Amino acid sequence: MLGYRRWTMVLIAAALMAAEAGAAEPPSLADQIRAERDRFRPLSAADLAVVRDELNSAVAAVEARFATAGESAEGWRAYLHWAELREELGKEAGPDLAGLDKLFARLSSGDEGWGWFPSPVSAMPSVAT
């Protein structure tokens, strides 16, 4: 009986190796880019408006939590550099992206304590910079 199991395992392994050997190579990154370039569409002003609204909603949710957090809210505002974030988001010409990256690192740090806040990172829209 042991011989039967061993041969079964050998046959399964051989079949897997044959399937793996016959598998097509995945397309190169350049090929993937060429295949997708016709589907590319630059972001429009309407796209940006939607993202801006989502971001404003996320900021408002955190502000609402600050309003009910009592004395600990000031510590969180300082830790998160909240005034700097609000200033960057309020710039008419758009925020300094390098500065926002630094601020985003604080918001996405995973530090304990975010449990009492709505998660601003998950609420914030993801936009490639």
N, C-alpha and C positions, 0 to 999 in steps of 0.2 A: 504494500500500500504506500509505503514511503516513496518508492520509486515513481509511482504514478503522480504524486504531488510534486515531486522534483521536476518531472518532465512537463507538467502543467505550468509550473513557474518559468521553466526555460522557454516554453512556447509563448507565454505571455510577454516575457522580456524580449524575445525575438520580434514579436509583432510590434511592440512599442518602439523598438529600435528601428524597425523598417518604416514605421509610420513617421518617426522623427526624421529619418534620412530623406524621406520623400516630401517632407513639408517644404513649402516654398519659403524662400528667404523673405523676411518682412521688407517692405519698401524702404528705401533710404529716406532720410529727412528731406533731401532735395526733391525726391520724387513725390513725397507727401505734400510739400509746399507747392510744387507744380500742379498737382491734382486739385488743390484747394484754392489756388489763386483766383480763379474765376468767380468763386463764391465770396471773396473778400468784399466787404462793404465798410467804408469808413464810418465812424460814428457821426450821427447827425446831431443838430442842436436839440432835436426832440429826444434822441437817445440820452443825451447828457442831462436834459431836464428831468427825465424819469429817474435817473441815477441820483441827481441832486435832491429830488423829493424823498427818495428812499434814505439818503444820508441824513437829511433834515429830520426825518421821522426817528431815526436811530439816535440822533443827538437829543431830540426832544424827550425821548424815553429816558435817557440818562439824566437829563436835567430834571425830569419829574422825580426820579429817584433821589437826586441830590436834595430836592425840596422836602422830602420826607425822611431823610437820613439823619437829621439832627446834627450834633457836633462832629460826627465822623466825616460828614460831607466835605468839610474844608480840607481835611487830610487827603481825601481822595482827589479833590480838585488839584491840590498841589502835586501829588504823586503823578497824576495823569497829565500835568501841564495843560489843564483844561482851558485856561485863558488863552494860551498859545494856540491850541487847536481851534478854538472858536475864532481867533483872529485870522488864522490861515484860511479857514473855511469861508470867512466873510470877505476875502479879497476879491474885488471885482474882476481883476485880470486872472484870477485863479491862484490856487495855493502854490507854495514852494514844495515841490514833490519830495525833495530830499528831506525837508523838515517834516513832512507828513509821514515819511517812512520811519523816522525816529519816533514820532508820536505813536504811530501804529504799533511799533514794537512794545510799547507800554501797554496798549490796549489788548494786545494778543499774548501777553507774557504768561498767562495761565496762573498768575499769583492767586493764592487763596484770598478770599474776600469778595471775589466777583459774584459769589453766590447770592449776595444781597442786592446785586444790580441785575437789570436785564442785560443779557450779554451784548455789549455794543459791537463786538467784532462780528458775531453771527448776524446781527441786524444790518451791519454796514454792507453796502453793495460792493461786489468785487469788480474792479475795473483794472485792466492791465495798464500799467504805466510805461 
